[in-house]
Amino acid sequence: MSAVDGQADQAAGSGVPEGYGGETLSPALLASWGARGGKGGELSDNHEELQAKADRFASEYEQKRALYADFSASVENLTKELLRQANIDYHRLESREKDADSLRGKVLRPEKEGRYDNLEDITDLAGVRVVSFLREECYQICEIIRNHFDIDESNSVDKIEDADPDRFGYLSVHFVAAYNAERLKLPEFSRYEGLKVEIQVRTILQHAWAVIDWRLRYKSAIEAPKPLRRRLFRISALLETADDQFSVLMRETAELRKSYAEEIKKGNLGLLIDSESVGIFVEENKNLKRFAELATNHGYHIEQTRRPSSNPFVALLLTLRAAGLKNLEDVDAVLRQPKKNLQEMLNQVYEAWKTADKPAKIVMPIHSLLRMLVILNSPSPRAQIILSDYPFGAELQRAILQTIGSE
């Protein structure tokens, strides 16, 4: 079976979703549905032969289902690790092995007649789905899959590029894949030789359409009642347009970061404080790096800030604004010409925090160090208000308050 078949299972207009978390009908209903082509038509001439094949495949599959379940989980775990190594965020990554009743329904469909001679001809018995945030990430994920799996190109399909213009919905890339020869030499993968998996890659907006797609059941203009066509086209176009605009937004954000970095490296610190300017400042500022080295020598372990899908700088931004700082020059002045002995105050915070049952060092990312320095440099009443509004963890909060109170 090709990846086209996996999509066609949904496109057949049956209302029986194939794959992940869909409804499962009883074997009797599936048999009746399959014999009639899923549309209430006449029974096919070779219904008994198809039924016998479906039952034989289902029986054989049940004996191997645990292997396919393990294979699906193995591909899922490997894909997660590959994306982690590539530093690619994603919305969801899930796997499944096919349901036996769903397998019967596939074999019974008249349009599948003659396509499957053996169980192994059905290539979506194991399945993995990756849902990315953006289209660019979708393409990056596809490239990783191509580089680390053997791809059955003849049975794989890019639904994004190949969809007919009169088709509704916003579709995904489907790979039919297998572990490559090098990976199969490893003991933990060798048992999966000869198995294939369908890997679907789509954006979160493509997924939004897909999760309701099988309920609509209208895949192209010819299938949809005329009064509904315009609205279906509009919904499909809106989702595709939104995906495009999110990609544009991310490109513009990358260009803005590049511009900020160039200005900061030139020493132009008049940039207003926002998430992107502060992020570059934290990465590049020499005065902050100097304080990080001082802190490291006095009981702290300072880590570089990682940028997950959520913004790590929210508390820092709120703190900077609460401290009355408006641009990066104001922030740099705190580090360059502090009003207080910040090095000594860092030592006091550590001593107030340290107890026998705690680790040897205070661990924090560098942007949290900057936030603490700004608070320590603020007048005591304002510092206490900032800590009340935007607190640290309980033990560090107590140590900072104790240090401020001892001034």
Secondary structure by P-SEA (a helix, b strand, c coil): ccaaaaaaaaacccccccccccccccaaaaaaaaaacccccccccaaaaaaaaaaaaaaaaaaaaaaaaaaaaaaaaaaaaaaaaacccccccccccccaaaaaaaaaccccccccccccccccccbbbbbbccaaaaaaaaaaaaaccccccccccccccccccccccbbbbbbbccccccccccccccccccbbbbbbbbcaaaaaaaaccccccccccccccccaaaaaaaaaaaaaaaaaaaaaaaaaaaaaaaaaaaaaaaccccccccaaaaaaaaaccaaaaaaaaaaaacbbbbbccccccccccaaaaaaaaaaccccaaaaaaaaaccccaaaaaaaaaaaaaccccccccccccaaaaaaaaaaaaccaaaaaaaaaaccccaaaaaaaaaaaaac
